[in-house]
Amino acid sequence: MNRHDGIVAICVFTLSLLSKPDYALLIGILMSLVFFLWKTMRPRIVRISKDPELNMFVNADMFAKPSCPQILHLRSDNSIYFANAEYTVESILERMEEVDTPVKFLLLDLQAMAFIDITGIEELRVLKEEADAKNMELALMEIHLPVEEVMKSSGFMAEMNPELILQKRGEAITVLFKHLDHDYCKNVCPHALFFECHTVK
């Protein structure tokens, strides 16, 4: 039980002593809905990078790790639906604006996204258009089946480059690395985050 669930339970118990149980239950349901909306309306957008020392992908913001200058790897820590879709995409666009390196790919990690609605799809279309305008290609990784079904039924999946629909992080990096500017990797990039980096440096 998380903190919000505990608050709701205490309130429902107290209200059931002071009023009709039906009223207490209704108020509890409304409080749970409010807490759910509050929690999901402003999801975190996390920058992901590989730590070559640990040989694992980490929250690069938390651990102050560098990213590949040509791959902006972001993860939304929640589903995308009508209440948070615009905020989520605006936050991703802000992260794109923060980068001053020649990013070729915006890699969205969808492992935490269990649900998306049509509003979320429309906002992803906006994101893809903005990425195209910046000469970035949108890549999607670890799409859960319910999300994939909505993307297919809405036609969004057909608008994506099928090569950029990726299953696992290792596969994603291998596929995307082939299309990076390897001269930039060799002569400009100061990092060697992936195994593939050593093949061109």
C-alpha positions, 0 to 999 in steps of 0.5 A: 500500500502506498502513501495515497492508498493509506490516506484514502483508507484512513479517510474512508474509515473515519467518514464511515464512523461519522456518516453513512457508509455509502457516502464514505465509500463514494468519497473514497472513490473520488479521492482515489481518482483525484490521486490517480490523476494527480500522479499520472498527469505530470510523468517524469521524462527520464534521460537514459544512457549506458554506463560502460563501467557497469555495463548497464543502462541507467537513469543518466539524469540521476547519475549525471552520465553522458549520453551518445551525442547522436542518440537522445534516449528518453523514457516516460515513466507513465502511460500516455492518455488524454490527461497527460499527453500534451504535457508529456510531449511538451516535456520531450520537446523541451528535452530535445531543445536542451541538446546541442549535439547533432542528434540523429535519433530520438529513441523513446523507451516505452517499457513503462507505458502500459496504455495509450489512447487516441489523444496520446497517439495524436500527440506522438504524431506531433512529436514525430513531426517536430523530430522530422523538422529537426532532422531527427528520426523517431524510434520506439522501443519495448512497445507493450502489446496493448499499446502496439495494438492501439498504434496499429489500429490508429494508423500510427505504426504504418507511419513509422519506419519499421526498422525503428520499431525495436524490441530490446535496448541492445538491439536498438543500439545495434540498429541505430548505430549503423546509421550514425555519423561514424566520422563524428564518433571517431573524431568528435565524440569523447565517449565510448558508451557502447561496444559498437563505439570501439569499432569506429574509434 
